[in-house]
Amino acid sequence: MTTHVDVHGVDLWCETPSGRRVTIQVKTTMGVSAVYPSDKRAPRYFFQVRGQKARAADVYCFVALDSGLLRLLSAAELPNTQAKAYATDQFTEAAMEADIKRYLY
């Protein structure tokens, strides 16, 4: 069961199949950010996140709207920065399914 809530820093409360309740903050991006020719790294998705002190959710859900795929991270795993970046090759069906099993079961 998933419910949209109006709580600062939390977008969803999910009840997992095991009965555990998890709070989720959803972050989205329209697509890959511009990559400069001098940048030799893989293209990346960027998501804005708050600093460590403002985190209220148990899990962060990063959604790439162009591919319809998502990744999940616990609040404790997020870097203490204002942004989270993922290389495009980290957004796969297999990675998404593994994250869902890891965090929501």
Buried (B, 14 or more C-beta within 10 A) or exposed (E): EEEEEEEEEBBBBBEEEEEEEBBBBBBEBEEBEEEEEEEEEEEBBEBEBEEEEEBEBBBBBBBBEEBEBBBBBBBEEBEEEEEBBBEBEBBEEEBBEEBBEEBBE
